[in-house]
Amino acid sequence: MDIKVLGPGCPKCHTLEKNTREAVKELGLEAEVKKVTDLNEIAGYGVFITPGLVVDGEVKLAGKVATKNEIKKILSK
């Protein structure tokens, strides 16, 4: 599983990244979590309000800091 957290480095982006990493660990998933800060790459996903969450190339979340439990639901689908 390829997971990307999109955001320029704001506190909300850091929180989403932390929650995502914790969710992946708790679910025991084989996943690589990457932080994407390049604005052109973020825009390439169609995300213009950060933070964003991309799972296997599909935007699952934009403009919201999801809780660890919300992320676990997203990753379990």
Secondary structure, DSSP 8 states (H G I E B T S, - for coil): -EEEEE-SS-HHHHHHHHHHHHHHHHHT---EEEEE--HHHHHHTT--SS-EEEETTEEEEES----HHHHHHHHH-
